[in-house]
């Protein structure tokens, strides 16, 4: 069985720590076994390794999340990259064509699909492995993993099995689905042995490939990528699952949680406070998550979350926290913090003057051994002040050694790149018009290619 992990989302429900480039699965707020902090995606990938599923797993994601995934999981994780975000049906269709036409997976191979960020124990992934056997032993088109409910929740969709079940059936034959019922309805569904739909399912590869053929869509990855905008922005549940005639479900009785809101996320945090600050004794069950280098003090406010990042500040009662997505839906701003394959950056200041000129100031960190691509900009100049470490600076096809205290100028149109010999930090001041990521023309990505093109200064 091959696994496809879906990594998407716009990060609105865990604002201000999450944003369009740093979705919830990348937030390092969970404590690992070594006492450090890890993200949901790092936790899940470690769990896949524990049950020997990582070598057959692929991550399907948009271009905007590639650097973040490589930063947290390493550069060797197989990625299936969407040209743009279009919902789960297009993402899974594109992944199927990649497995078929690029990875050489056979049409009879079982493909499992799951979110990249469930909060579960290792036995959940052992159950995922069982989907392959259950699907092969049945004549079903799809096999779903369903969580046995622990309470009548109105937050989840439900898988309702046929009653009574046919004897000798592997898994439960599915009757229909119910999306986010009321708590009263949910109580009745639980009496019918309904399961929470956790977004985990499996199918044989030819099922999706044949579906694409029926829809007149390409079945080769490169071609479908070019025509990706043709695919409807719709969910896999709506486009495929609800239209399938034969579905079975495998019940899972262990713990499972969607840490998609501040109230559910803080329930699994091992500490009340991350970052600088102080919580008074009367502020019981209150959490601080602070990414800034200034202290945050909470006095006399119980059952709250105070989240602080370069993107903004949220102060919310825990029960109200799921509504933050609706409150900020019209908020448009550049991400103020991003993790990249080579390190990270934080926006310190951004000013637009009346004549249209902009100045953007960033603090940038590059990990030892990593490099920023060889690139140029058409609408801005840059000045770099090295604060820490040493590295190799390439500009206009010449490479020289740089260290803390050096000031580097990058005029408009200059080819430039950097490799860190030790962990580096520097302040970058951009000056120009339209200071956006799109004003980057990348010439070479690897330092080997950069060195092959450039000469070392004498």
Secondary structure, 3 states (H helix, E strand, C coil): CEEEEEECCCCCCCCCCCCCCCCHHHCCCEECCCCCEECHHHHHHHHHHHCCCHHHEEEEEEHHHHHHHHHHHCCCCCEEEECCCCCHHHHHHHHHHHHHHCCCCCCCCEEEEEECCCEECHHHHHHHHHHHHHHHCCCCCEEEEEEECCCCCCCCCEEEECCCCCCCCCCEEEEEEECCCCHHHHHHHHHCCCEEEEEEEEEEHHHHHHHHHHCCCCCCHHHHHHCHHHCCCCCHHHHCHHHCCCEEEEEECCCEECCCCHHHHHHCCCCCEECCEEECCCCCCCEEEECCCCCEEECCCCCEEEEEECCEEEEEEHHHHHHHHHHCCCCCCCCCEEEECCEEEEEEEEEECCCCCEEEEEEEEECCCCEEEEEECCCEEEEEEEEECEEEEEECCEEEEEECCCEEEECCCCCEEEEECCCEEEEEEEEECCCCCCCCEEEECCHHHHHHHCEECC
